[in-house]
């Protein structure tokens, strides 16, 4: 069983080192900033909210490690691309078409890429409503789109120093779909509890 677990996470080994590095920097900085805000500025702390914000920091560290760090698959894609794709492609979104026959390596990579982009932003859709309350659903979608677009722009610019990342509008669509699923889930759960499907937001953003 342990061997199966090892082989299941082996393809993601290139992710863990950057993630641990980024989280090791971001978490102490976040902790110091929150502690300063509490002691120097006198802002009260809520244990539940602090845990939630810590999850956000760890999630963003993982997102940065997954989307901005070079990887072998991204290098293979970069070698066969011009670095930016501005036109939505139904074949890329559905992983179908004559260039991606069933069982091919190209189709397998496309499926993993599509799933990865959706799964990466699903937690963002969950966290946005929990961090910012009274934020309407469509505003949350706009935040997710803007966030994904910024990541794609950084990926494009990072090619200058050899990151081998590509900027693709299809990734933005998949990211937004993943975030939309997360937002929809929180909205449905909120409606089920008999409250408004919106999330409270503090006057100054993060508190």
Phi and psi in degrees as GROMACS dihedral restraints (atoms count N, CA, C in turn):
[ dihedral_restraints ]
;  ai    aj    ak    al  type     phi  dphi    fc
    3     4     5     6     1   -64.5    20    10
    4     5     6     7     1   -36.2    20    10
    6     7     8     9     1   -66.3    20    10
    7     8     9    10     1   -40.1    20    10
    9    10    11    12     1   -63.7    20    10
   10    11    12    13     1   -40.5    20    10
   12    13    14    15     1   -63.5    20    10
   13    14    15    16     1   -40.4    20    10
   15    16    17    18     1   -62.0    20    10
   16    17    18    19     1   -46.7    20    10
   18    19    20    21     1   -70.0    20    10
   19    20    21    22     1   -26.7    20    10
   21    22    23    24     1   -71.0    20    10
   22    23    24    25     1   -31.3    20    10
   24    25    26    27     1   -97.1    20    10
   25    26    27    28     1    -6.5    20    10
   27    28    29    30     1   -57.9    20    10
   28    29    30    31     1   -40.9    20    10
   30    31    32    33     1   -62.7    20    10
   31    32    33    34     1   -16.9    20    10
   33    34    35    36     1  -103.8    20    10
   34    35    36    37     1    14.5    20    10
   36    37    38    39     1   -63.1    20    10
   37    38    39    40     1   -30.4    20    10
   39    40    41    42     1   -70.8    20    10
   40    41    42    43     1   -12.5    20    10
   42    43    44    45     1   -86.7    20    10
   43    44    45    46     1   -35.3    20    10
   45    46    47    48     1   -67.8    20    10
   46    47    48    49     1   -41.1    20    10
   48    49    50    51     1   -62.4    20    10
   49    50    51    52     1   -50.1    20    10
   51    52    53    54     1   -62.1    20    10
   52    53    54    55     1   -37.8    20    10
   54    55    56    57     1   -63.2    20    10
   55    56    57    58     1   -46.7    20    10
   57    58    59    60     1   -64.0    20    10
   58    59    60    61     1   -36.6    20    10
   60    61    62    63     1   -65.4    20    10
   61    62    63    64     1   -49.1    20    10
   63    64    65    66     1   -66.1    20    10
   64    65    66    67     1   -42.9    20    10
   66    67    68    69     1   -65.8    20    10
   67    68    69    70     1   -35.5    20    10
   69    70    71    72     1   -65.6    20    10
   70    71    72    73     1   -23.9    20    10
   72    73    74    75     1   -90.6    20    10
   73    74    75    76     1   -44.8    20    10
   75    76    77    78     1   -70.6    20    10
   76    77    78    79     1   -42.3    20    10
   78    79    80    81     1   -64.3    20    10
   79    80    81    82     1   -48.7    20    10
   81    82    83    84     1   -61.4    20    10
   82    83    84    85     1   -38.0    20    10
   84    85    86    87     1   -64.5    20    10
   85    86    87    88     1   -42.2    20    10
   87    88    89    90     1   -63.3    20    10
   88    89    90    91     1   -44.5    20    10
   90    91    92    93     1   -61.4    20    10
   91    92    93    94     1   -43.6    20    10
   93    94    95    96     1   -64.2    20    10
   94    95    96    97     1   -40.8    20    10
   96    97    98    99     1   -65.5    20    10
   97    98    99   100     1   -41.1    20    10
   99   100   101   102     1   -69.0    20    10
  100   101   102   103     1   -37.6    20    10
  102   103   104   105     1   -65.7    20    10
  103   104   105   106     1   -41.5    20    10
  105   106   107   108     1   -63.2    20    10
  106   107   108   109     1   -43.1    20    10
  108   109   110   111     1   -60.9    20    10
  109   110   111   112     1   -36.0    20    10
  111   112   113   114     1   -74.7    20    10
  112   113   114   115     1   -47.0    20    10
  114   115   116   117     1   -79.8    20    10
  115   116   117   118     1   -44.0    20    10
  117   118   119   120     1   -83.1    20    10
  118   119   120   121     1   -37.8    20    10
  120   121   122   123     1  -100.2    20    10
  121   122   123   124     1   -10.7    20    10
  123   124   125   126     1    76.4    20    10
  124   125   126   127     1    18.1    20    10
  126   127   128   129     1   -75.6    20    10
  127   128   129   130     1   131.7    20    10
  129   130   131   132     1   -68.7    20    10
  130   131   132   133     1   152.0    20    10
  132   133   134   135     1  -109.8    20    10
  133   134   135   136     1   138.2    20    10
  135   136   137   138     1  -110.5    20    10
  136   137   138   139     1   123.7    20    10
  138   139   140   141     1   -59.0    20    10
  139   140   141   142     1   -44.3    20    10
  141   142   143   144     1   -62.2    20    10
  142   143   144   145     1   -44.1    20    10
  144   145   146   147     1   -68.2    20    10
  145   146   147   148     1   -37.7    20    10
  147   148   149   150     1   -65.6    20    10
  148   149   150   151     1   -39.0    20    10
  150   151   152   153     1   -63.7    20    10
  151   152   153   154     1   -40.8    20    10
  153   154   155   156     1   -62.7    20    10
  154   155   156   157     1   -44.5    20    10
  156   157   158   159     1   -66.2    20    10
  157   158   159   160     1   -34.7    20    10
  159   160   161   162     1   -63.7    20    10
  160   161   162   163     1   -40.5    20    10
  162   163   164   165     1   -61.5    20    10
  163   164   165   166     1   -39.6    20    10
  165   166   167   168     1   -61.8    20    10
  166   167   168   169     1   -44.3    20    10
  168   169   170   171     1   -63.0    20    10
  169   170   171   172     1   -45.0    20    10
  171   172   173   174     1   -65.2    20    10
  172   173   174   175     1   -40.8    20    10
  174   175   176   177     1   -62.3    20    10
  175   176   177   178     1   -45.3    20    10
  177   178   179   180     1   -64.4    20    10
  178   179   180   181     1   -33.6    20    10
  180   181   182   183     1   -64.2    20    10
  181   182   183   184     1   -43.9    20    10
  183   184   185   186     1   -65.3    20    10
  184   185   186   187     1   -38.6    20    10
  186   187   188   189     1   -64.3    20    10
  187   188   189   190     1   -42.4    20    10
  189   190   191   192     1   -64.2    20    10
  190   191   192   193     1   -41.5    20    10
  192   193   194   195     1   -65.1    20    10
  193   194   195   196     1   -36.4    20    10
  195   196   197   198     1   -78.6    20    10
  196   197   198   199     1   -28.9    20    10
  198   199   200   201     1  -107.2    20    10
  199   200   201   202     1   -20.9    20    10
  201   202   203   204     1  -112.4    20    10
  202   203   204   205     1   -16.9    20    10
  204   205   206   207     1   -86.0    20    10
  205   206   207   208     1   140.9    20    10
  207   208   209   210     1   -62.7    20    10
  208   209   210   211     1   148.7    20    10
  210   211   212   213     1  -145.8    20    10
  211   212   213   214     1   162.2    20    10
  213   214   215   216     1   -62.0    20    10
  214   215   216   217     1   -46.1    20    10
  216   217   218   219     1   -59.2    20    10
  217   218   219   220     1   -40.8    20    10
  219   220   221   222     1   -66.1    20    10
  220   221   222   223     1   -31.4    20    10
  222   223   224   225     1   -66.4    20    10
  223   224   225   226     1   -40.5    20    10
  225   226   227   228     1   -63.6    20    10
  226   227   228   229     1   -40.8    20    10
  228   229   230   231     1   -67.8    20    10
  229   230   231   232     1   -41.1    20    10
  231   232   233   234     1   -63.1    20    10
  232   233   234   235     1   -34.5    20    10
  234   235   236   237     1   -68.0    20    10
  235   236   237   238     1   -22.7    20    10
  237   238   239   240     1  -110.0    20    10
  238   239   240   241     1    16.6    20    10
  240   241   242   243     1  -133.9    20    10
  241   242   243   244     1   168.1    20    10
  243   244   245   246     1   -92.6    20    10
  244   245   246   247     1    -1.3    20    10
  246   247   248   249     1   102.7    20    10
  247   248   249   250     1   -19.5    20    10
  249   250   251   252     1  -148.7    20    10
  250   251   252   253     1   137.2    20    10
  252   253   254   255     1  -127.5    20    10
  253   254   255   256     1   112.8    20    10
  255   256   257   258     1  -101.8    20    10
  256   257   258   259     1    -3.3    20    10
  258   259   260   261     1  -111.5    20    10
  259   260   261   262     1   124.2    20    10
  261   262   263   264     1   -57.7    20    10
  262   263   264   265     1   138.5    20    10
  264   265   266   267     1  -126.5    20    10
  265   266   267   268     1   112.4    20    10
  267   268   269   270     1   -61.9    20    10
  268   269   270   271     1   -35.3    20    10
  270   271   272   273     1   -64.3    20    10
  271   272   273   274     1   -38.1    20    10
  273   274   275   276     1   -71.1    20    10
  274   275   276   277     1   -33.9    20    10
  276   277   278   279     1   -73.3    20    10
  277   278   279   280     1   -34.5    20    10
  279   280   281   282     1  -102.5    20    10
  280   281   282   283     1    -4.6    20    10
  282   283   284   285     1    55.0    20    10
  283   284   285   286     1    49.1    20    10
  285   286   287   288     1  -136.9    20    10
  286   287   288   289     1   166.4    20    10
  288   289   290   291     1   127.2    20    10
  289   290   291   292     1   168.8    20    10
  291   292   293   294     1   -65.3    20    10
  292   293   294   295     1   -26.2    20    10
  294   295   296   297     1   -82.3    20    10
  295   296   297   298     1    -8.3    20    10
  297   298   299   300     1  -131.7    20    10
  298   299   300   301     1    68.9    20    10
  300   301   302   303     1   -65.6    20    10
  301   302   303   304     1   154.6    20    10
  303   304   305   306     1   -58.8    20    10
  304   305   306   307     1   131.1    20    10
  306   307   308   309     1    89.7    20    10
  307   308   309   310     1    -3.8    20    10
  309   310   311   312     1   -80.9    20    10
  310   311   312   313     1   160.5    20    10
  312   313   314   315     1   -63.6    20    10
  313   314   315   316     1   -39.4    20    10
  315   316   317   318     1   -62.6    20    10
  316   317   318   319     1   -41.3    20    10
  318   319   320   321     1   -67.7    20    10
  319   320   321   322     1   -41.6    20    10
  321   322   323   324     1   -60.5    20    10
  322   323   324   325     1   -43.1    20    10
  324   325   326   327     1   -65.7    20    10
  325   326   327   328     1   -39.8    20    10
  327   328   329   330     1   -62.7    20    10
  328   329   330   331     1   -43.3    20    10
  330   331   332   333     1   -63.3    20    10
  331   332   333   334     1   -45.4    20    10
  333   334   335   336     1   -63.5    20    10
  334   335   336   337     1   -39.2    20    10
  336   337   338   339     1   -66.3    20    10
  337   338   339   340     1   -42.9    20    10
  339   340   341   342     1   -64.7    20    10
  340   341   342   343     1   -46.4    20    10
  342   343   344   345     1   -61.7    20    10
  343   344   345   346     1   -43.4    20    10
  345   346   347   348     1   -61.0    20    10
  346   347   348   349     1   -43.2    20    10
  348   349   350   351     1   -65.2    20    10
  349   350   351   352     1   -35.9    20    10
  351   352   353   354     1   -71.3    20    10
  352   353   354   355     1   -46.6    20    10
  354   355   356   357     1   -65.7    20    10
  355   356   357   358     1   -36.4    20    10
  357   358   359   360     1   -59.5    20    10
  358   359   360   361     1   -37.8    20    10
  360   361   362   363     1   -99.3    20    10
  361   362   363   364     1    -5.9    20    10
  363   364   365   366     1   -59.8    20    10
  364   365   366   367     1   -45.6    20    10
  366   367   368   369     1   -60.9    20    10
  367   368   369   370     1   -33.1    20    10
  369   370   371   372     1   -62.1    20    10
  370   371   372   373     1   -40.5    20    10
  372   373   374   375     1   -63.5    20    10
  373   374   375   376     1   -30.3    20    10
  375   376   377   378     1   -75.9    20    10
  376   377   378   379     1   -38.8    20    10
  378   379   380   381     1   -77.8    20    10
  379   380   381   382     1   -34.8    20    10
  381   382   383   384     1   -55.0    20    10
  382   383   384   385     1   -47.7    20    10
  384   385   386   387     1   -68.5    20    10
  385   386   387   388     1   -25.6    20    10
  387   388   389   390     1   -81.9    20    10
  388   389   390   391     1   -28.9    20    10
  390   391   392   393     1   -86.6    20    10
  391   392   393   394     1   -46.1    20    10
  393   394   395   396     1  -107.8    20    10
  394   395   396   397     1   106.4    20    10
  396   397   398   399     1   -85.5    20    10
  397   398   399   400     1   158.0    20    10
  399   400   401   402     1    66.1    20    10
  400   401   402   403     1    15.0    20    10
  402   403   404   405     1   -88.5    20    10
  403   404   405   406     1   124.7    20    10
  405   406   407   408     1   -72.5    20    10
  406   407   408   409     1   157.3    20    10
  408   409   410   411     1   -54.6    20    10
  409   410   411   412     1   -48.4    20    10
  411   412   413   414     1   -68.3    20    10
  412   413   414   415     1   -28.5    20    10
  414   415   416   417     1   -67.4    20    10
  415   416   417   418     1   -38.0    20    10
  417   418   419   420     1   -62.8    20    10
  418   419   420   421     1   -40.2    20    10
  420   421   422   423     1   -62.8    20    10
  421   422   423   424     1   -41.1    20    10
  423   424   425   426     1   -62.4    20    10
  424   425   426   427     1   -39.8    20    10
  426   427   428   429     1   -62.4    20    10
  427   428   429   430     1   -43.9    20    10
  429   430   431   432     1   -63.5    20    10
  430   431   432   433     1   -42.3    20    10
  432   433   434   435     1   -63.4    20    10
  433   434   435   436     1   -45.1    20    10
  435   436   437   438     1   -63.1    20    10
  436   437   438   439     1   -41.3    20    10
  438   439   440   441     1   -64.1    20    10
  439   440   441   442     1   -46.2    20    10
  441   442   443   444     1   -64.3    20    10
  442   443   444   445     1   -40.6    20    10
  444   445   446   447     1   -62.6    20    10
  445   446   447   448     1   -40.8    20    10
  447   448   449   450     1   -61.7    20    10
  448   449   450   451     1   -39.9    20    10
  450   451   452   453     1   -63.4    20    10
  451   452   453   454     1   -43.6    20    10
  453   454   455   456     1   -64.4    20    10
  454   455   456   457     1   -37.5    20    10
  456   457   458   459     1   -66.5    20    10
  457   458   459   460     1   -41.4    20    10
  459   460   461   462     1   -63.9    20    10
  460   461   462   463     1   -39.7    20    10
  462   463   464   465     1   -61.5    20    10
  463   464   465   466     1   -40.8    20    10
  465   466   467   468     1   -64.6    20    10
  466   467   468   469     1   -46.7    20    10
  468   469   470   471     1   -66.5    20    10
  469   470   471   472     1   -31.9    20    10
  471   472   473   474     1   -70.6    20    10
  472   473   474   475     1   -12.8    20    10
  474   475   476   477     1   -63.3    20    10
  475   476   477   478     1   -22.0    20    10
  477   478   479   480     1   -63.3    20    10
  478   479   480   481     1   -28.7    20    10
  480   481   482   483     1  -111.7    20    10
  481   482   483   484     1    26.0    20    10
  483   484   485   486     1    79.8    20    10
  484   485   486   487     1    33.7    20    10
  486   487   488   489     1   -78.9    20    10
  487   488   489   490     1   -18.0    20    10
  489   490   491   492     1    63.0    20    10
  490   491   492   493     1    21.0    20    10
  492   493   494   495     1   -88.6    20    10
  493   494   495   496     1   155.3    20    10
  495   496   497   498     1  -121.6    20    10
  496   497   498   499     1   149.9    20    10
  498   499   500   501     1  -101.5    20    10
  499   500   501   502     1   125.6    20    10
  501   502   503   504     1  -139.7    20    10
  502   503   504   505     1   124.5    20    10
  504   505   506   507     1   -64.2    20    10
  505   506   507   508     1   -26.5    20    10
  507   508   509   510     1   -65.3    20    10
  508   509   510   511     1   -32.6    20    10
  510   511   512   513     1   -65.3    20    10
  511   512   513   514     1   -37.7    20    10
  513   514   515   516     1   -62.7    20    10
  514   515   516   517     1   -41.9    20    10
  516   517   518   519     1   -64.6    20    10
  517   518   519   520     1   -42.7    20    10
  519   520   521   522     1   -68.2    20    10
  520   521   522   523     1   -41.2    20    10
  522   523   524   525     1   -60.1    20    10
  523   524   525   526     1   -45.5    20    10
  525   526   527   528     1   -64.2    20    10
  526   527   528   529     1   -36.6    20    10
  528   529   530   531     1   -64.9    20    10
  529   530   531   532     1   -42.1    20    10
  531   532   533   534     1   -61.9    20    10
  532   533   534   535     1   -44.2    20    10
  534   535   536   537     1   -64.6    20    10
  535   536   537   538     1   -37.1    20    10
  537   538   539   540     1   -62.2    20    10
  538   539   540   541     1   -39.0    20    10
  540   541   542   543     1   -62.6    20    10
  541   542   543   544     1   -43.2    20    10
  543   544   545   546     1   -64.2    20    10
  544   545   546   547     1   -44.8    20    10
  546   547   548   549     1   -63.0    20    10
  547   548   549   550     1   -41.3    20    10
  549   550   551   552     1   -64.0    20    10
  550   551   552   553     1   -39.0    20    10
  552   553   554   555     1   -62.9    20    10
  553   554   555   556     1   -45.6    20    10
  555   556   557   558     1   -64.9    20    10
  556   557   558   559     1   -40.2    20    10
  558   559   560   561     1   -63.3    20    10
  559   560   561   562     1   -41.8    20    10
  561   562   563   564     1   -65.4    20    10
  562   563   564   565     1   -42.0    20    10
  564   565   566   567     1   -65.3    20    10
  565   566   567   568     1   -37.9    20    10
  567   568   569   570     1   -66.4    20    10
  568   569   570   571     1   -42.3    20    10
  570   571   572   573     1   -63.9    20    10
  571   572   573   574     1   -37.2    20    10
  573   574   575   576     1   -64.7    20    10
  574   575   576   577     1   -30.1    20    10
  576   577   578   579     1   -80.8    20    10
  577   578   579   580     1    -3.2    20    10
  579   580   581   582     1    83.3    20    10
  580   581   582   583     1    20.0    20    10
  582   583   584   585     1  -114.1    20    10
  583   584   585   586     1   173.1    20    10
  585   586   587   588     1   -69.7    20    10
  586   587   588   589     1   141.6    20    10
  588   589   590   591     1   -80.0    20    10
  589   590   591   592     1    56.2    20    10
  591   592   593   594     1  -141.2    20    10
  592   593   594   595     1   165.0    20    10
  594   595   596   597     1  -125.5    20    10
  595   596   597   598     1   135.8    20    10
  597   598   599   600     1   -65.6    20    10
  598   599   600   601     1   139.5    20    10
  600   601   602   603     1  -126.1    20    10
  601   602   603   604     1   135.4    20    10
  603   604   605   606     1   -71.9    20    10
  604   605   606   607     1   157.5    20    10
  606   607   608   609     1   -62.9    20    10
  607   608   609   610     1   -30.5    20    10
  609   610   611   612     1  -109.2    20    10
  610   611   612   613     1    21.1    20    10
  612   613   614   615     1    81.0    20    10
  613   614   615   616     1  -129.4    20    10
  615   616   617   618     1   -67.3    20    10
  616   617   618   619     1   137.1    20    10
